[in-house]
Amino acid sequence: LTIYFRTRLPETPRFSLSRGDVSGAARTVETVTGSTVAPVSRPRATRVPLATFFRSYGLLILGTSAAWFLLDSAYYSTSIFNPVILAHIGFADAQGLGVLAYVRLLALGNVLIALVAAVPGYWVAVALIDRAGRRPLQLIGFAVMALAFLVLAFEFGPLITVLPAFLAIYGLTFFFANLGPNTTTFVYPSEVFPTSFRTTGHGIAAASGKAGAVVAVFLFPTLIAAYGLPWFLGLLAVASILGFIVTITLLPETSRRSLEDASGEDELAVLVRRFSTYLRSLCLTIDQGAEALQELLEDPGTDREAKVANLRAIEHAADEEVHRIYIELNNRRLSTDVRTDIGRLASTLDDIMDGIESVGNRVLTYRLSAPNPELARFAVIVVESVNHVGEGILALDDLYRGRTERLLRVIVEVNRLENEADDLLRVLLEKLFQGSDPLEILKWKDFYERLELITDRCEDVTDVFQDLAVRYSPGP
């Protein structure tokens, strides 16, 4: 019956889309929700070769598998052999008790630990797993388990003379195991692997956990007989400490992130959903810089020093935004393509702001005091180019939804403005070299070329847009 009903279950929409089955994904959504869904475009291919999967997700496979193995080796050692541990500490004194009464008392101890510690731990995990996050809960769980096992191991003798104290600390291992790793080790593998291999990754991790349970079942009686219960509790503390180390070094936080973002399988989703906010903020800062430059060039004689100082402050703010983007890049597990795309966007946007600041510095260096219509015309082109670049960052959302028209329009407009700046530069240089004052020629040539270079940097950003449009645009 189980096999039959399993064959009747539809595949998830994500898996169907990863195989290019748009109709199957739509049917599943309709079956589950009752709403008819019409596919709007072909899905982007998200299938990952097996070798690439192990190469790209090897550390996550190790992290999820090791954490589950260590958790089960500790958890099953106590849960399966809980009656043995209770008997060992004298919870059920066999003297004067019949066999049935003895077994009944041990069963009562199991039920009490489950009701007071184990089950509440699960409910607290349900309440906190999205609020606190998977990683904090797993770290807290392993940490408290390790501390409790260490206390039980080193203070075993005194604690068994005060049985309620022993049981309270022993119960903490169940409560925090279920609050943390005994819940999160199930969740992690279902979120950090790509759709094409999500069940494969989850299966490897789950099998590792069961291997830990098998090791616990076979080793527990032998180790108890050879070394005693305090020594074995210390060994469980070591397993919990190792679980803490594995979690903090190998596992990311996945709460409040889409599966595509958490697994990194949909590169454009990562770029748009995770980094577009940073890129938009950077573009707004550059917009401020372009408008401040235009104001400076239209009236360089009024508050020149203050205007240049404002430009420098805006440039420093842009540097901070770029720095934050690179910190985010370094703190996330991303594909090489995503790192390259985001890095190029951040770098070229920063180059635009650097070019704007350099023109402002030249106004101060050359002591420009009178407005120059040619500079004002260049400033208008710069402002328009920067505005279009910002619109292009917003258009990445459209690209993610399969629409490229807005992004392609931005590319065309920035290219047109860059050509207009080239033509203006050529005309101004021809006019400039008709003069005879070499210092004036050098000064104005420097101004014009730096302004034209800003439009080149804007076009560099649209080159990245072009690459993204080619790579991620839906097929015909």
N, C-alpha and C positions, 0 to 999 in steps of 0.2 A: 504493500500500500504506500509506503514512504517513497519508494522509487517511482511508482505510478504518479503520485501527486507532484513529485519533484519535476517530472517531465511535463506537467501541465503548467508549471510556473513560467511566466514570460521572462525573457532576459531584461535587464535594466536598460533604460534608454541610453545611458552613457555607454554601456558595452555595445549596444546595437550601433550607435553612432561611431564608435571606435572601429567598427567593421564596415562602415559606410552604409549601413542599413537604416536609412532615414525613415522608410515606411514602417519598419519594425519598431523603431523608437516611438513613432507617432501612435502606433497601435497600442503599445504598452501604456503610454500616457493616457490614452483614451480609456483603456481597460481599468486603470487605477482611479482616475479622476472623473470619468464620465464625460469629459470635455473633448471635443474634436480638435485635433491639432493639425495644421497644414504646414509641412516643411517648406521653408523659404529659400533654402540653398543647400547645396551639397556640403557635407561636413568636411572639415579639414582632417587629413589623415593623422591619427594619433597612435598608430600601431608601433610598437617598439620591438626591434629584434631581441631575441633572448640573450645573446651575448652582450648587447648594449644594455639590457636591463640589469644584468649582473654587474657590469662594469660601472654603470651610473648609479645604481641603487645598492651596491655591495655593502656600504657602511650602514645603510638603513636596514638591510636584511640582517646584518650582524647585530645591530642595536635592538631591533624588535625580537629577534630570536633569543639573544642572550638574556634580555630582560625577562622574557617569558620563561625561559629555562630556569633562571635563578629564582624567580618568584615561585614556580611550581615545586622546585626542589625544597624550598623552605615551607611553603604553604601545605603541600601534601604530606610532608613529614609530620606536621602537627595535626592536620585534620584527619588523616587516615588513622594515625596511631594515637589519636586523642585519648581513647580509653586506656591505652598502655601508660601514657604520661600521667593521667589522673590517678591510675592505680599506683604508679611509681611514687607519687608524692603523698600517697596516703589519703586520697579523697574518699575512697571506699575501703574501709578496714574490713578485711575478710573475716576477722575473728567474730564468731557468733552469728554470722550471716549465712543464709543458704545461698546456693548458687544463683537462683533466680533473683533473690533480693540484691545480691552483689551486682549482677548484670543490670538490674533495674536502676540501681544507684549510679552506676557508670553512665547509663543511658541518660539519666536525669542530668548529670554533669555536662554531657554533650549538648543536650537541649538548652540548658541554661547558657552555655557559652555562645551557642548559635543565636538565641533570642536576645541576649544582652549585648553581644559584641559583633558577631559576624553579620547578621541581617541588618542592624542599624548602620553598619559601615557601608553596605550597598546603597541604602536609601540616602545617606549623606553624599555618597558619590554621585548619585542621580541628580541631587540638588546642586552640586557644585561643579560638575565636570565641564559645563560650558561657561560658568561664571569665573571659576578659578583657573581653568585650563587643564589639559591632560598632563602636561609636563610637571607643573607644581604638585598636583595630586600624587603622581607617581613618585616624585622625589620625597614628598612628605611621608608617604606610605613606607617606602624603603627605609627612610631615616629613622622613623619611630620603631619600625620592626627591628632594625639593627640595635637601637638603644635598649629596647625591651629585652631582646634575647641576651644582650651583654649583661644587663642587670640580673636576669635569671641565672646566667651561667656563673657569674662571679659571686653572687649572693645567694646561691642555691640553698646552702645549709640553713642560714637564718630565716629565709623566706618560707621554707616548707614547715617551719614551726609556727608560722602565722599564715595559715592556709588562705584566708581571704585576700591577704596582700599578694601572695603568689598568683592566685587566680585573677586578680585585678590586672596585674602586669601581663600575665599570660593572655588574658582577654584582649589587651591592647594590640597584640600581634595580629589577632583575627580582625579586629575593628579597622585597623589602619591598612592591613593587607587588602580588605575589601573596599575601603575608601579609596585606595590608591592602585597599586599594580595589579591586583586581581580583577579590577575593572578596566583599567587603562591599557593593559597588555592585550586585551581583546580589541580595543578600539583603535589603537595605533596602526596595526597592519592594514586595517580597512580604509585608512585615510592617506597614508604616505606613499602608496604605490600607484602607478598609472593603471588606468582601467583595464588595459590589455593583459596586465599581469597582477591585478589586485588580488585575485583569489590564489594565485601562485605564491605571492609574497605572504599572504595571510596563512596559507597552508604550511609554508616552511616555518613560520614563526610558531604556529600552533603545534606542529610536530615537535619542534624544539621544546616547547612547554611540556608536552606529554613525555618527552624523553627525560626531562627533569623530574617529573612525577614518578617515572619508572625507577630512576636512580634512587629517589628518596625511599620508595617502597622496598627496594632490595637492600639498600645500605643501612636503613634505620635499625633493624634488629641486630645486625652485625656490629655496628658502631656502638650501640647502647650496651651490648654485652661486653665489648672489648674495652671501652673507655668510660662508660657511664653517661648518664643523662646531662650533667652540667657541661661536659666536654662537647656533647653533640649540640646543645643549645648555643654554645660558642661558635660552632661551625655554621649554624643557621644565621648567626649574626654576621659572619664573614660573607655568606651568600647575599645577605641583604645589603651589606656595604658595597659589594661588587655591583649589585643591581642599581644602587644609587649612582655609582661611577659611570656605568653604561648609559644610564638615562641622561645624566648631565653632559656627557661628551658626545653622544651619538644620536639623540632623539630631539627633533625640533618641536615647537609648539604648533598645534594644528587647529586649535579651537577658533571659531569665528572666521574660518577661511574656507573657501570652496574646495571641493576635492581636486579640481584642476590646479588650483593655486598650491594646495598643500603637497600634492604629488609632483608638481612641476611639469605635468605632461602636456598641458596646453600653454605653449610658450607665449602666445599673444595674450591669453587671459592673464598670465602673470604680469606681463608688461603693462597691460591696460589697468587691471584691477589693483595691482600692488604698487606700481610706480607712477601711474598717471597723475596721482595727487601731487607727488613731489615735482614732477616735470611741469605741471600746470602752475604750481607755486613759483617755480623758477622762471617760467615765462612771464608771469605777472611782474616779477621783479625786473626782468629785462625790459618789459614794456615801460615801467617807471623810468628806467635808465634812458631809453630812447626818447621819451617825452621830455625828460630833464635836459638831454643833449639838445633837442630841438629848441627848447626855451633858451638855453645858453647861446646857441649860434644865432638865434634871431635877435638877441639883445646882449652881446658879450660885454658891453660897457657898464651894465648895471649889476651890482652885487656879483661880480665875476668870481671872486674867491669863494664866496658862499655857495654859488652854484656848482663850482668844481668840487668843493668839499662834499656837497650833496651827492654828486656823481660817484665820488670815491666811496661814500658810505653805502650807496646802492650796490656798487661792485663788490664790496666786502660782504654784504648780505647775500649776493648771488653766490659768492665763494662758499659761504656757510651752507647754502642750499645744496650745492654740488657735493660738498663734503658729506652731507647727510645722505645723499643718494648713494655715494660710494660705501659708506658705512652699512647701509641697508643691503647693498650688493654683497658685501663681505660676510654679512651675518645670515645669508640665506643660501640654501642649496639650490642652485640654478644651473640650467644648461649653459654650455659655452655660447650658443647663439644668443640667448637672452642677455647674458652678461655683456656680450659684445654690443648688442643693439642699444641697451640702456646706457652703457658706458660711452658709446659714440654720441648718443643724443645729449647726455649730460656734458660731455667735453665740448661738442660743437656749440651748444647753447652758452656755455661759459666763455667760449671764444668770442661770441657776439658781444657779450657784456664787457669783456676785456677790450675789444676794439672800440666800443663806445667810450669807455673810460680814457683810453689813450688819446682820443680826439679831444676830450675835455681837458686833459693835461696839457695838450699842445696849445690850447687857447690861453692857458696860464703861462706857459713857457714863452710863447711868442707875444704875450701881452696884447692880445687882440682886443680892441676896444670898440671898433665900428662894425656894424652888421655888414655881411657880405651876401648878396643874393644867391651866388652860386652855392655857398655853404648851406644857406637856408633851403635851397632846392634839394641838395643831397640829404639834409636832415629829414625832409618830407619822405623821400624814398626809403630811408632807414626806418622811420616810424612805420610806414606801410608794410615793409618787409617783415619787421618784427611782429606786427599784428597778425600777419598771415601765418607766420611760424606758430604763434600761439593757437591760431585756429586749427593748424595741422595737428597739434598735440590733442586738441579736443576731438578731431576727426578720427583719431585712433579708436575711439569707442565705436564709430560707424564701421570701421574696418573689421572690428571684432564681430559685429553683427552681419558681416558679409556685404557691406556697402562701401564702395571705394570712390564714389563720385566726388564727395567733399574733399577727401584727401588729395585726389588727382587735381582738383581745381586749385588747391593751395599750391601744389607743386608747380603748376603752370604759371600762377600769378607771381610767385617768388622768382621764378626764372625770368619772367617778363621784366620785373623790377630790376633784377640783376643786369639784364641786357640794357635797360634804360640807364642804369648807373655807369655801365661800361661806355655807352655812347656819350654820356655827359662828361665822363673823365677824359675821353679822347678829344672832345671839342675844347674843353677847358685847358688841356695841356698844349694843344696847338696854339690857342690864344695866348697862353702863358709864355711860351717860348718865343713869342714875338717881342717880348720885353727885353730890357738890357740890364736890369738890376739882378745880379745872381742871387743875392740873399732873398729878395722877394720871390724869385722863381723857386728856390729851394723850399721856402716857407709854404707857399701855396700848393706846390706839388706834394709836399708832405701831407697837408690837410686833405687834398682831394683823394690821394691814394689810400689814406687811412679810412676815409668815409666809404670809398668804393669797396675796400676790403671787408667792411662790415656786411655788405650785401653778398659778398662771396661766402662769408661764414653762414649767412642765412640760407644760401643755396646748399651748403654742406649739410645742413639739417634736413633739407628736402631730399637730398640724396639718400639719407637714411629712410625717410618716408617712402621713397621709391622702392628701395630694397624690401621694406616691409609689405608694401602693396603687392609686389611681385610674389613674395613668398607666401602671403596669407590670404590673398584675394580668392574668393570662391571660383571654382572652375566653371566653364560654360555649361 
